[in-house]
């Protein structure tokens, strides 16, 4: 990339000098150079901006709720397909739900219930769904009924859903 940038800079410099020689005005070189840089900046911003979208915002919000509500020794389960942001922001130890699955999600409600029960036996006290995995509650109907019948929703927003697994 540095070599290509050097050649591109040299070619651009040559093109601006020829343009200046054709018009006979130094201001033309400067004007075209500024226009080119402005267009390059706009195009760069347009294409790079989506890469900085704060997609972990729901993890941060859920993690802060866990940090505020849960005792320091509480363990939490995050249904987040491998992202550790929720665990980090929650400042609690915990697991990703279904870490041993290739897809990061259960095959069916029965598997989800069995996996959750295993994690509860290991000490899990909270279950967190973010906006990216809340669809589990609609897709796995029996799992949602199991959760709602046995565990209290501590918080339910459009960014996250948190269940208290001790109730």
KOLRO-942978 format. One line per 2 residues: their letters; for each residue z, y, x of N, C-alpha, C. Coordinates in nm, 4 decimals. Layout:
N
A) Z:Y:X:Z:Y:X:Z:Y:X | ...
# end
This chain:
167
XX) 0.0000:-0.1199:0.0817:0.0000:0.0000:0.0000:0.0000:0.1273:0.0868 | 0.0789:0.1354:0.1937:0.0752:0.2575:0.2752:-0.0631:0.2850:0.3348
XX) -0.1320:0.1796:0.3780:-0.2656:0.1986:0.4363:-0.3617:0.2491:0.3297 | -0.3562:0.1890:0.2098:-0.4430:0.2332:0.1001:-0.4112:0.3776:0.0619
XX) -0.2834:0.4149:0.0615:-0.2450:0.5524:0.0287:-0.2987:0.6494:0.1336 | -0.2954:0.6094:0.2591:-0.3475:0.6963:0.3658:-0.4983:0.7169:0.3492
XX) -0.5707:0.6088:0.3208:-0.7148:0.6220:0.2994:-0.7459:0.7038:0.1747 | -0.6692:0.6843:0.0676:-0.6912:0.7612:-0.0552:-0.6633:0.9087:-0.0299
XX) -0.5569:0.9383:0.0436:-0.5264:1.0780:0.0776:-0.6364:1.1413:0.1602 | -0.6873:1.0653:0.2558:-0.7958:1.1162:0.3413:-0.9209:1.1420:0.2587
XX) -0.9544:1.0489:0.1668:-1.0719:1.0662:0.0811:-1.0544:1.1861:-0.0113 | -0.9357:1.2032:-0.0661:-0.9096:1.3163:-0.1542:-0.9199:1.4483:-0.0770
XX) -0.8676:1.4504:0.0442:-0.8758:1.5703:0.1282:-1.0216:1.6048:0.1585 | -1.1010:1.5035:0.1914:-1.2421:1.5251:0.2189:-1.3146:1.5793:0.0960
XX) -1.2857:1.5218:-0.0222:-1.3501:1.5678:-0.1463:-1.3118:1.7120:-0.1773 | -1.1852:1.7481:-0.1566:-1.1428:1.8862:-0.1836:-1.2081:1.9841:-0.0861
XX) -1.2207:1.9455:0.0391:-1.2862:2.0336:0.1389:-1.4332:2.0564:0.1041 | -1.5003:1.9493:0.0621:-1.6425:1.9656:0.0233:-1.6553:2.0534:-0.1004
XX) -1.5645:2.0350:-0.1947:-1.5655:2.1184:-0.3146:-1.5434:2.2648:-0.2770 | -1.4502:2.2893:-0.1852:-1.4239:2.4250:-0.1377:-1.5441:2.4831:-0.0656
XX) -1.6152:2.4008:0.0124:-1.7337:2.4481:0.0838:-1.8465:2.4804:-0.0135 | -1.8610:2.4016:-0.1206:-1.9657:2.4265:-0.2199:-1.9399:2.5553:-0.2978
XX) -1.8147:2.5793:-0.3336:-1.7841:2.6975:-0.4139:-1.7577:2.8194:-0.3271 | -1.7214:2.7980:-0.2040:-1.6949:2.9086:-0.1142:-1.5601:2.9755:-0.1383
XX) -1.4748:2.9160:-0.2190:-1.3446:2.9757:-0.2478:-1.2337:2.8741:-0.2189 | -1.1349:2.9196:-0.1443:-1.0207:2.8339:-0.1101:-0.9349:2.8061:-0.2353
XX) -0.9363:2.9008:-0.3291:-0.8557:2.8847:-0.4502:-0.9024:2.7650:-0.5325 | -1.0303:2.7315:-0.5258:-1.0828:2.6162:-0.6005:-1.0188:2.4869:-0.5506
XX) -1.0070:2.4741:-0.4195:-0.9422:2.3554:-0.3621:-0.7986:2.3429:-0.4143 | -0.7270:2.4522:-0.4099:-0.5874:2.4516:-0.4541:-0.5771:2.4201:-0.6025
XX) -0.6614:2.4817:-0.6834:-0.6578:2.4612:-0.8273:-0.6872:2.3149:-0.8631 | -0.7914:2.2582:-0.8078:-0.8268:2.1187:-0.8361:-0.7164:2.0255:-0.7850
XX) -0.6568:2.0553:-0.6696:-0.5469:1.9745:-0.6155:-0.4264:1.9744:-0.7084 | -0.3913:2.0923:-0.7617:-0.2778:2.1021:-0.8536:-0.3084:2.0282:-0.9835
XX) -0.4289:2.0424:-1.0360:-0.4683:1.9716:-1.1585:-0.4607:1.8203:-1.1359 | -0.5133:1.7741:-1.0216:-0.5088:1.6305:-0.9913:-0.3647:1.5804:-0.9844
XX) -0.2778:1.6514:-0.9179:-0.1378:1.6114:-0.9072:-0.0680:1.6126:-1.0432 | -0.1021:1.7094:-1.1274:-0.0429:1.7144:-1.2612:-0.0868:1.5936:-1.3437
XX) -0.2153:1.5594:-1.3381:-0.2658:1.4434:-1.4114:-0.2036:1.3151:-1.3568 | -0.1934:1.3027:-1.2248:-0.1316:1.1852:-1.1632:0.0150:1.1718:-1.2057
XX) 0.0868:1.2831:-1.2105:0.2266:1.2815:-1.2539:0.2385:1.2379:-1.3992 | 0.1550:1.2906:-1.4849:0.1581:1.2548:-1.6270:0.1264:1.1069:-1.6483
XX) 0.0229:1.0568:-1.5824:-0.0149:0.9158:-1.5959:0.0964:0.8261:-1.5412 | 0.1531:0.8609:-1.4279:0.2614:0.7824:-1.3687:0.3816:0.7779:-1.4625
XX) 0.4200:0.8922:-1.5157:0.5337:0.8981:-1.6072:0.5087:0.8138:-1.7320 | 0.3883:0.8228:-1.7865:0.3535:0.7494:-1.9075:0.3654:0.5984:-1.8873
XX) 0.3220:0.5495:-1.7731:0.3238:0.4056:-1.7490:0.4574:0.3535:-1.6968 | 0.5347:0.4370:-1.6306:0.6615:0.3919:-1.5732:0.7770:0.4097:-1.6711
XX) 0.7705:0.5026:-1.7618:0.8792:0.5325:-1.8555:0.9296:0.4103:-1.9324 | 0.8421:0.3250:-1.9872:0.8935:0.2080:-2.0607:0.9763:0.1125:-1.9740
XX) 0.9544:0.1134:-1.8444:1.0308:0.0255:-1.7561:1.1770:0.0686:-1.7459 | 1.2071:0.1897:-1.7836:1.3431:0.2413:-1.7775:1.4077:0.2535:-1.9145
XX) 1.3536:0.1808:-2.0119:1.4111:0.1806:-2.1461:1.5489:0.1136:-2.1407 | 1.6505:0.1750:-2.1987:1.7867:0.1192:-2.1895:1.8065:-0.0012:-2.2823
XX) 1.7417:-0.1122:-2.2526:1.7479:-0.2297:-2.3386:1.8861:-0.2945:-2.3372 | 1.9676:-0.2684:-2.2370:2.1016:-0.3293:-2.2301:2.2067:-0.2466:-2.3041
XX) 2.1641:-0.1480:-2.3819:2.2582:-0.0630:-2.4546:2.3471:-0.1435:-2.5486 | 2.2901:-0.2416:-2.6180:2.3715:-0.3216:-2.7100:2.4713:-0.4080:-2.6340
XX) 2.4344:-0.4557:-2.5147:2.5289:-0.5314:-2.4320:2.6466:-0.4429:-2.3921 | 2.6151:-0.3201:-2.3533:2.7195:-0.2262:-2.3110:2.8140:-0.1937:-2.4263
XX) 2.7578:-0.1681:-2.5438:2.8421:-0.1348:-2.6591:2.9306:-0.2523:-2.6989 | 2.8743:-0.3721:-2.7050:2.9536:-0.4904:-2.7399:3.0593:-0.5174:-2.6342
XX) 3.0221:-0.5035:-2.5085:3.1178:-0.5249:-2.4000:3.2340:-0.4278:-2.4057 | 3.2066:-0.3041:-2.4400:3.3152:-0.2055:-2.4506:3.4085:-0.2363:-2.5670
XX) 3.3541:-0.2889:-2.6757:3.4398:-0.3281:-2.7886:3.5289:-0.4444:-2.7466 | 3.4714:-0.5429:-2.6789:3.5508:-0.6556:-2.6288:3.6587:-0.6046:-2.5337
XX) 3.6231:-0.5133:-2.4465:3.7204:-0.4587:-2.3509:3.8357:-0.3897:-2.4228 | 3.8042:-0.3216:-2.5333:3.9069:-0.2492:-2.6082:3.9942:-0.3427:-2.6931
XX) 3.9338:-0.4463:-2.7517:4.0057:-0.5327:-2.8460:4.0743:-0.6531:-2.7820 | 4.0119:-0.7094:-2.6824:4.0586:-0.8384:-2.6308:4.1663:-0.8219:-2.5248
XX) 4.2617:-0.9133:-2.5237:4.3606:-0.9145:-2.4163:4.2909:-0.9411:-2.2817 | 4.3515:-0.9023:-2.1714:4.2868:-0.9177:-2.0404:4.2489:-1.0611:-2.0042
XX) 4.3198:-1.1598:-2.0577:4.2898:-1.2988:-2.0236:4.1949:-1.3656:-2.1239 | 4.1450:-1.2917:-2.2225:4.0573:-1.3494:-2.3253:3.9227:-1.3877:-2.2651
XX) 3.8693:-1.4976:-2.3145:3.7378:-1.5446:-2.2728:3.6390:-1.5207:-2.3862 | 3.5181:-1.4801:-2.3513:3.4177:-1.4494:-2.4533:3.2903:-1.5292:-2.4278
XX) 3.2221:-1.5609:-2.5358:3.0934:-1.6296:-2.5305:2.9878:-1.5293:-2.5750 | 2.8846:-1.5126:-2.4938:2.7770:-1.4186:-2.5247:2.6487:-1.4953:-2.5517
XX) 2.5962:-1.4808:-2.6709:2.4674:-1.5416:-2.7056:2.3589:-1.4431:-2.6644 | 2.3246:-1.4445:-2.5360:2.2349:-1.3419:-2.4828:2.1239:-1.3970:-2.3954
XX) 2.1014:-1.5242:-2.3944:1.9924:-1.5863:-2.3178:1.9961:-1.5497:-2.1692 | 2.1117:-1.5604:-2.1097:2.1228:-1.5486:-1.9654:2.1530:-1.4125:-1.9076
XX) 2.1593:-1.3070:-1.9862:2.1887:-1.1753:-1.9320:2.3395:-1.1568:-1.9207 | 2.3870:-1.1135:-1.8058:2.5313:-1.1006:-1.7812:2.5862:-0.9612:-1.8103
XX) 2.5062:-0.8723:-1.8633:2.5516:-0.7350:-1.8866:2.6718:-0.7282:-1.9792 | 2.6735:-0.8070:-2.0846:2.7861:-0.8057:-2.1785:2.9147:-0.8495:-2.1118
XX) 2.9071:-0.9540:-2.0310:3.0255:-1.0011:-1.9591:3.0741:-0.8924:-1.8636 | 2.9808:-0.8273:-1.7973:3.0161:-0.7200:-1.7039:3.0858:-0.6044:-1.7762
XX) 3.0251:-0.5548:-1.8831:3.0819:-0.4407:-1.9540:3.2103:-0.4762:-2.0289 | 3.2242:-0.6013:-2.0700:3.3443:-0.6435:-2.1404:3.4637:-0.6621:-2.0486
XX) 3.4365:-0.6702:-1.9199:3.5412:-0.6875:-1.8192:3.6304:-0.8071:-1.8498 | 3.5715:-0.9091:-1.9083:3.6403:-1.0340:-1.9374:3.5556:-1.1485:-1.8845
XX) 3.6218:-1.2568:-1.8502:3.5468:-1.3750:-1.8104:3.4891:-1.4394:-1.9349 | 3.3843:-1.5169:-1.9154:3.3239:-1.5832:-2.0295:3.2004:-1.6603:-1.9907
XX) 3.1218:-1.6951:-2.0933:3.0026:-1.7768:-2.0737:2.8865:-1.7186:-2.1518 | 2.7686:-1.7630:-2.1100:2.6507:-1.7442:-2.1938:2.6460:-1.8649:-2.2854
XX) 2.6194:-1.8433:-2.4106:2.6079:-1.9557:-2.5032:2.4857:-2.0380:-2.4649 | 2.5015:-2.1679:-2.4607:2.3924:-2.2616:-2.4369:2.3266:-2.2424:-2.3005
XX) 2.4080:-2.2190:-2.1990:2.3572:-2.2037:-2.0627:2.2812:-2.3257:-2.0140 | 2.3210:-2.4425:-2.0598:2.2573:-2.5641:-2.0110:2.1282:-2.5962:-2.0859
XX) 2.0905:-2.5148:-2.1822:1.9665:-2.5353:-2.2569:1.8508:-2.4694:-2.1827 | 1.7325:-2.5319:-2.1884:1.6155:-2.4740:-2.1222:1.5704:-2.3445:-2.1889
XX) 1.5949:-2.3316:-2.3180:1.5452:-2.2169:-2.3926:1.6511:-2.1105:-2.4131 | 1.7771:-2.1405:-2.3870:1.8821:-2.0428:-2.4078:1.9229:-2.0284:-2.5527
XX) 1.8747:-2.1161:-2.6364:1.9097:-2.1117:-2.7784:1.9200:-2.2551:-2.8298 | 1.9997:-2.2766:-2.9325:2.0184:-2.4134:-2.9833:1.8940:-2.4658:-3.0544
XX) 1.8848:-2.5972:-3.0596:1.7735:-2.6591:-3.1317:1.7924:-2.6486:-3.2821 | 1.9193:-2.6592:-3.3260:1.9495:-2.6509:-3.4690:2.0949:-2.6083:-3.4870
XX) 2.1351:-2.5918:-3.6114:2.2717:-2.5472:-3.6415:2.3756:-2.6455:-3.5907 | 2.3458:-2.7731:-3.6008:2.4417:-2.8757:-3.5578:2.4712:-2.8618:-3.4080
XX) 2.3661:-2.8429:-3.3286:2.3871:-2.8254:-3.1852:2.4662:-2.6974:-3.1572 | 2.4368:-2.5909:-3.2300:2.5081:-2.4641:-3.2113:2.6571:-2.4811:-3.2405
XX) 2.6896:-2.5504:-3.3474:2.8299:-2.5725:-3.3851:2.9005:-2.6579:-3.2803 | 2.8340:-2.7656:-3.2361:2.8944:-2.8533:-3.1354:2.9191:-2.7783:-3.0046
XX) 2.8219:-2.6997:-2.9623:2.8368:-2.6243:-2.8373:2.9482:-2.5212:-2.8489 | 2.9544:-2.4537:-2.9617:3.0597:-2.3546:-2.9819:3.1976:-2.4201:-2.9821
XX) 3.2087:-2.5348:-3.0453:3.3372:-2.6054:-3.0453:3.3794:-2.6457:-2.9042 | 3.2840:-2.6868:-2.8224:3.3154:-2.7195:-2.6821:3.3710:-2.5969:-2.6101
XX) 3.3059:-2.4830:-2.6315:3.3502:-2.3600:-2.5644:3.4853:-2.3130:-2.6177 | 3.5103:-2.3332:-2.7458:3.6418:-2.2981:-2.8020:3.7508:-2.3831:-2.7380
XX) 3.7227:-2.5113:-2.7164:3.8200:-2.6004:-2.6521:3.8474:-2.5587:-2.5073 | 3.7492:-2.4926:-2.4455:3.7670:-2.4438:-2.3083:3.8357:-2.3074:-2.3067
XX) 3.8650:-2.2510:-2.4235:3.9413:-2.1270:-2.4298:3.8681:-2.0050:-2.4812 | 3.7453:-2.0191:-2.5279:3.6703:-1.9035:-2.5782:3.7399:-1.8426:-2.6995
XX) 3.7553:-1.7107:-2.6988:3.8232:-1.6426:-2.8090:3.7322:-1.5495:-2.8881 | 3.6184:-1.5120:-2.8302:3.5248:-1.4221:-2.8981:3.3821:-1.4732:-2.8798
XX) 3.3005:-1.4536:-2.9825:3.1590:-1.4869:-2.9776:3.0813:-1.3597:-3.0062 | 2.9879:-1.3260:-2.9175:2.9141:-1.2003:-2.9269:2.7646:-1.2273:-2.9405
XX) 2.7048:-1.1683:-3.0422:2.5596:-1.1661:-3.0591:2.5146:-1.0220:-3.0410 | 2.4069:-1.0010:-2.9684:2.3506:-0.8663:-2.9568:2.2343:-0.8527:-3.0544
XX) 2.1738:-0.7360:-3.0569:2.0604:-0.7145:-3.1464:1.9447:-0.8091:-3.1135 | 1.9425:-0.8621:-2.9918:1.8351:-0.9521:-2.9509:1.8598:-1.0971:-2.9915
XX) 1.9833:-1.1314:-3.0255:2.0129:-1.2696:-3.0661:2.0776:-1.2775:-3.2040 | 2.0930:-1.1673:-3.2718:2.1525:-1.1692:-3.4063:2.0659:-1.2473:-3.5044
XX) 1.9406:-1.2653:-3.4720:1.8526:-1.3451:-3.5580:1.9035:-1.4879:-3.5712 | 1.9837:-1.5355:-3.4764:2.0407:-1.6703:-3.4866:2.1141:-1.6867:-3.6192
XX) 2.1822:-1.5827:-3.6614:2.2625:-1.5916:-3.7838:2.1756:-1.6063:-3.9081 | 2.0542:-1.5595:-3.9029:1.9606:-1.5774:-4.0143:1.8858:-1.7099:-4.0030
XX) 1.8506:-1.7466:-3.8826:1.7701:-1.8664:-3.8596:1.8520:-1.9946:-3.8745 | 1.9721:-1.9948:-3.8157:2.0598:-2.1120:-3.8226:2.1610:-2.0899:-3.9358
XX) 2.1175:-2.1151:-4.0578:2.1987:-2.0859:-4.1763:2.3324:-2.1604:-4.1759 | 2.3294:-2.2889:-4.1425:2.4542:-2.3668:-4.1417:2.5506:-2.3148:-4.0352
XX) 2.4960:-2.2716:-3.9245:2.5787:-2.2150:-3.8174:2.6444:-2.0852:-3.8653 | 2.5672:-2.0018:-3.9338:2.6226:-1.8772:-3.9867:2.7308:-1.9043:-4.0905
XX) 2.7071:-2.0014:-4.1780:2.8083:-2.0368:-4.2784:2.9343:-2.0905:-4.2119 | 2.9164:-2.1701:-4.1068:3.0292:-2.2232:-4.0305:3.1105:-2.1081:-3.9705
XX) 3.0419:-2.0140:-3.9089:3.1118:-1.9000:-3.8475:3.1833:-1.8162:-3.9526 | 3.1138:-1.7812:-4.0588:3.1727:-1.6947:-4.1610:3.2872:-1.7610:-4.2361
XX) 3.2834:-1.8929:-4.2480:3.3906:-1.9611:-4.3218:3.5151:-1.9842:-4.2360 | 3.5005:-1.9853:-4.1050:3.6136:-2.0179:-4.0182:3.6610:-1.9038:-3.9279
XX) 3.5742:-1.8040:-3.9072:3.6073:-1.6993:-3.8098:3.5787:-1.5611:-3.8671 | 3.6627:-1.4684:-3.8283:3.6518:-1.3309:-3.8779:3.5538:-1.2517:-3.7912
XX) 3.4720:-1.1694:-3.8574:3.3848:-1.0772:-3.7841:3.4701:-0.9578:-3.7426 | 3.4867:-0.9403:-3.6137:3.5657:-0.8293:-3.5621:3.4867:-0.7004:-3.5737
XX) 3.3587:-0.7097:-3.5468:3.2720:-0.5934:-3.5530:3.1312:-0.6397:-3.5879 | 3.0645:-0.5623:-3.6733:2.9303:-0.5978:-3.7179:2.8485:-0.4698:-3.7281
XX) 2.7642:-0.4436:-3.6302:2.6777:-0.3251:-3.6303:2.5340:-0.3700:-3.6108 | 2.4407:-0.2759:-3.6089:2.3014:-0.3134:-3.5841:2.2788:-0.3476:-3.4370
XX) 2.3726:-0.3127:-3.3479:2.3599:-0.3440:-3.2050:2.4227:-0.4770:-3.1677 | 2.5233:-0.5198:-3.2402:2.5942:-0.6425:-3.2038:2.6779:-0.6933:-3.3206
XX) 2.7161:-0.8224:-3.3115:2.8095:-0.8864:-3.4050:2.9092:-0.9627:-3.3192 | 3.0385:-0.9410:-3.3449:3.1424:-1.0077:-3.2678:3.2319:-1.0855:-3.3625
XX) 3.2508:-1.2138:-3.3312:3.3396:-1.3004:-3.4075:3.4664:-1.3279:-3.3283 | 3.5795:-1.3299:-3.3980:3.7070:-1.3698:-3.3390:3.7210:-1.5198:-3.3626
XX) 3.7170:-1.5974:-3.2569:3.7180:-1.7436:-3.2687:3.8594:-1.8012:-3.2827 | 3.9611:-1.7150:-3.2766:4.0976:-1.7657:-3.2880:4.1442:-1.7714:-3.4330
X) 4.0769:-1.6999:-3.5202:4.1212:-1.6969:-3.6606:4.0658:-1.8149:-3.7370
# end
